[in-house]
Amino acid sequence: MARISRRAGPSPATRSETLRHLRPTTDPDRRNDILWVNHLTIEDDRRLMESLPARAGYVLRWSPQCEVSLLPLASLDPAAIPPSVWAPPGGVQ
């Protein structure tokens, strides 16, 4: 069996690096080209988009095979994407 040895001590990297890549955050004034918001339900997502008429809405979906799809919200069947959180009957107010 092969043995793996690791060097103890600080990383030789010259700057702080991480293996995680985070998406950009939405600025409070909503001036960014892309606004990242949490998906609740398709109906709630569409209600949000009504308040942003100059923008197109999309839902980012990960498949079980770790493939990413960007689906247009306007033509999306509500049954195609499950709600991300439990919502009371009548939706989120």
Secondary structure by P-SEA (a helix, b strand, c coil): cbbbbbbccccccccccccccccccccccccccbbbbbbccaaaaaaaaaacccbbbbbbbbccccccccccccccccccccccccccccccc
